[in-house]
Amino acid sequence: MFAKALRIEGGPDWHHFHVYTDSPLIAFLVVAALLLTILLASAICYYVTRLIVLRIVGRLARQPQRKLLRAAESHKVFDRLAPLVPALILYASAPLLTGLTFPLVAALGHPLALLAACYMVYTLLRAALALLDSIGERYSHFPAASERPIKSFLQTATIVLYVVALIAGISVLLERSPAYFLTGLSAMTALLIIIFRDSLLGFVASIQLTAYDMVRVGDWIEVPGFVADGTVIDIALNTIKVQNFDNSIVMLPSYVLLTNSMKNWRGITESGARRVKHAIHFDAETVRFPDDALLVQLCNDVDRPLAEVAPGDPRHRTNLGLYRLYLNAYFRDHQAVRQDMPIVIRQVQSTQPVVALEIFLYVDETRWEPYENLQSDMLDHAYGQIPLFGLRCWQEQRPSTRQL
């Protein structure tokens, strides 16, 4: 009786067979069992695959030399790949549903195959994006990461992945070859250039900035006209983020650093020396040759012997010359002044009718706050010694105004 109600016949190939039944109830049970088998097989394969893959990956990632695999595991790359298995099972099972004589269930076969294929594209995209994140994290631990950032390249790869996934998804839904869309894409090149103008310019600029080592994360840069004077904290595809010294954040387009002038203060850190350049302006009327009283005052009040400062007869030098030699000896004995770099105390041309003496040297302190304190202490000492040499700083005399 059951054999008459349900009959199974083999097809011409080993993977084709036909099921015949005259009972609606048995037909319904067979279809329900088929759907349940597909769903159950998908769920079981998903959890088994996920368990096996994650266990193997976790064991391999614990090895010290597999740091990239550990980064991929932390970004759940393999967790995102696991749904590929049930999607493949659903895609392979779609022809079974299409071959049914049940109109409603048979109509689900083709849409189910399309959805499964689109889901596989989506799953591969998520896994690829996670892989890019893991590559970026792993690369950030290399010493060259600050000198050769790859964030802009990773962002470019992200855009390419999105474009490829979009073309693949549309190709699956419309059941057309991707070459069909790529042919039409070439006709939209001009429009794409307009849409992705900043991204293209940023990508080219990122390549040049990286190739010529123009800027790194942590560099102190100054870009006139863009209110950017601070530390680079991020280099992306389209923008470079600069934190100014007032803690404000400036976002600069990447190509601005190529089309505009930029000052990079990285050389200060690399050389381990920072320049001190300061001019002191003197009243020309106070410059004279020293008399006996001034020489006695210098011998008694100056903190170093006059013969050491100015060998020979000091009467042959002006008080400004003696002061210049004193500053030169003072800075050459200073512990913070770099002796392997120029130490110049010279007279310079001034725009005012005064005598200008410029201090030019380098100190071994590159940090901003300690450098400013050190520079201030040295200049305080330089200004404090001026009256001892009978000199007076020049101050502009402004006419007094009366209130009417």
Secondary structure, DSSP 8 states (H G I E B T S, - for coil): -HHHHEEEEE-SSTT-EEEEES-HHHHHHHHHHHHHHHHHHHHHHHHHHHHHHHHHHHHHHTSTT-HHHHHHHHTTHHHHHTTHHHHHHHHHHHHHHHT-S-HHHHHTHHHHHHHHHHHHHHHHHHHHHHHHHHHHHHHTTSGGGTTS--HHHHHHHHHHHHHHHHHHHHHHHHT--HHHHHHHHHHTHHHHHHHTHHHHHHHHHHHHHHHTT---TT-EEEETTTTEEEEEEEE-SSEEEEEETTS-EEEEETTHHHHS--EETHHHHHHT-EEEEEEEEE-GGG-----HHHHHHHHHHSSS-HHHHS-S-GGGS-HHHHHHHHHHHHHHH-TTB-TTS--EEEEE--SSSSEEEEEEEEES--SHHHHHHHHHHHHHHHHHTTGGGT--B-----------
